Amino acid sequence: MEPLLGMLSACLLLVALITAVGSCLSHGGAEDAHQPPDQPFTVEQAHRVMQCHRPCRADACPRKQAAFRILVASGRVVPDNRADGYSR
């Protein structure tokens, strides 16, 4: 019974990982993944975008910049003085 539970746990972990990675992939072209949103993000969406765009620089990725602004406006992020340009 224990090997079966271990295998089931590994499968569930794999499905969760695939789902998390898939949610970060763009449905359009690679360039579309970094475009600003058509509608403002919710706080939850902004968190997800910040996680998915972790390698991006906020000054070079309009999508991450939009997410950052939402998190600053909601009080979830307090930017460093060096990041003042991103929160405007």
Order of alpha helices (4+ residues) and beta strands (2+ residues): alpha-alpha-alpha
